[in-house]
Each structure stands twice: as structure tokens, then as C-alpha cells.
Amino acid sequence: MGKERFKKGLDEIDFELIRELELDARQSYEELANGLGTSPSTVGRRLQRLSEKRIIDIVTVPNALALGYKTRVTFAINAHPGKTDEVAKMVSGYPNVQHVIVTIGRYDMIVLAVFQDQQRLFSFVTTELGNISGLANVETLMSLKLAKSSWVYLSDADYRFEEQNYYDLDYFDLKLIKALEDNPRCRITNLASQIGMSRPTTHHRLQNLIGAGVLSLVCVTDPAALGFETRVGIMVKTHPGRLAAAAEEMAKDRNIHHVLICTGYFDILAWGVFRTSTEMADFVRRRLVGVQGVLRYEVLLQTAVPKRSFSLPTPFGL
């Protein structure tokens, strides 16, 4: 594994830096330097290099439900032959679409989008998607629960959280979220100045938002740069009485990073990363089939991610 890391242009310090950022993406250069036994200037240079090479991206991930997006949908899409890239590009242009993942398998792409209500979803399906000429078929999977959402590959951090049905956010909370979307590593002093509150109050609000699952500040890493060459979507049909338990069991696996419970032809949509196709096949044939309640499954091989966005329009025109 060590030689493989160096082949990809990363050394042990890079890996330790990424691991630290997975634990806390807002650590200062000084804090990271102390943990790694190096200098703040070295940390700064390495972070800049990793960012410029698109190996890491420090992002603010707001909870769509907390910001009023009550309807979360996964579209499983097929395009006409030769039109996959064109359709993916057009779908990526819509602001309600957060992620577009091109795949090989039953579907040509998986699209994740959020809407304030079902009326807006209806308009999107009939108008925006309906006007894409290269689109052959769309299946809509309504999201019921996000059982796991993690961008951790190296550390033991766990970004799973229990979603609430109600979030009482005020103007300053939303302004703080917007400021963090613009600059996730912005210092508390600067954040306080931007939202017009004291430093202690700003810090307290930020901790409350994180603790309540309103937002996460994470280091999103390109898994291929860490040696995870095989990335897949796994669609699972379960026995009705075992759905929640099956999703929770899948979420415990270190190779599985996102688990979504949904309606439609499948009950669970999960995304996982593996170092090799052999490792992936072993997971499917040995571990997945051992999950109680799994009736059938299909695997989608991820080939490209034309769009990956976390920012969401907030109320009050912010």
C-alpha cells in the first residue's frame, strides 16, 4: 500500500493531513502542524497543492431538510445511445440538482436533487427533464431517510446523524451557513464580523448548527487518489420488515459511505468505494448477501461525476 500511495503523488504526511482533516476540516494550520509534527507553512503548501490537484475539497454540507427542501429525490436515468454525456451535462445545469453520477449498469446515470415541495418536483419532471431530447427514461426514487452520509476514507470519524423533523433557524443562522458555504475554513473572528455578532455567540451558534445536524464541515477527497479505484452504486430490494435493519447493517461497513432509504423499484441506494474490483465482488458476494432481509441487488459501476454540489439557496435572499 505504501508504494501505491507514492505512485499517486501522495506521501505519508499527505495521508496524515487528510486523516486529520477528516476528523475536523476547520483545524487551523497551527493545529494541523502540531498534530503532524511539521510547520504551519508546510501544512499550508500541502493543502494548496492537494486542493489545486483536486484531490481534496473542504466544503460546507448543509442539511437540505433544515433549509426547507422537504422533497429529496433520486432520478435513475437512461439516455438514448450516444447521448449520455450530453444529457448529464444538461441535467447538471439545473440548480436543484446536487449530484450527477454517470454509471454503467441498469441506468446510465443517477441524479440527486432537492425541492421545496412536490409541486416544484412535478414542474421539474414535466418541464426541465421533459425538454431534454436525449433522455430516454426516468425512474423517480423518493428519499425517505438518509441512513449514512460520510466522506471519510482514512479515519474513524462517523458523519451519520439523526435527522429531525423541525429546525428553528433564524436570519443569523442562515447568514452563518451562507458565509461557511463561501469559505468553510473561515476563522470565527471573520465569521463574527460577517454576520454582525460577537465571536463567542458566533462560535456557540456554529457548534449548535453542527450538533443539530444542520450542517457538516467536511474534507471531500477523491477516493481514487487514496487507492480506491472501484466506485459503485448498490441498489437493494429488501423484505419490508427488514428494511431499516438492512440499511443500518450496510451503513456499518467501512467501504459503504452513503446509504439512502427510498421508495420505488429498490428500497436502498448505497454508494461504496473499493481498492479493486475483486474487493468489491467479495463485498457483494459475501457480506451483502449475508445482510438479513436482502432479497436482490444490482450494482452500478461509477464512471464519472459531472456535478457534485452541496450549496443550496437559503431563504431571505441570502
C-alpha angles and dihedrals in degrees: 000000000000093000090048090055093054091047088062092052095255126118132195093272090055090052092048090048092052090047091053092048090051088057094047121356092190097061111132123241088255093052092047091047092052091051093048098039094238138101128283090239090056090050090050093051093047093048090050092049093047090049095047090051088051091238092127136020123188107215143170111233111199120199105250092208091056091054094053101267097134096168118066118179140183115207117203104203138190122193130202113268111289093010101091097102092044093050092045090053093050094047090048090061095068114097095219090059113090104173134023116186121184112214145177117229135050090348133038094216144000117220125194117200139165132213136184092234144347093268090064089046090053091050091049094051096045099038114023098032091033091060095056105103098196094054113110105176140000128196117190120216112189113216115236103171139355102225095179137006115174136154093186118123105154110026133057094246116132121206097187114128139175111249117225127215095228134040121183103208123169133198094275093050090053092046090052091050091051092050091051091049088056093046117007092185095048111139119250091243091057092043090053090052092049096051096037100242136114121274095247092048092048092049091048092050092049092052091048092051092050093045092050092051093246091129143359127208106212145167108236109202130192100247092208089063088058093051099265098131098165118066120177145173115224118203114197135191114202141187105269094240093050101047099105093041092048092050091049092049092051091047091060092065115100092218093057113078106168128035121180125183109211147160125251136060089335129041100205133036113191133175123209141174127215134180093231140009087247090058090049092049090050091053093050097043098040113022104027095048087050092061106106113241098027108134100172141341143193129204126221118198111221113225105167143359108215092177135025115166132160103177119104131191108257128211124264091045094280 
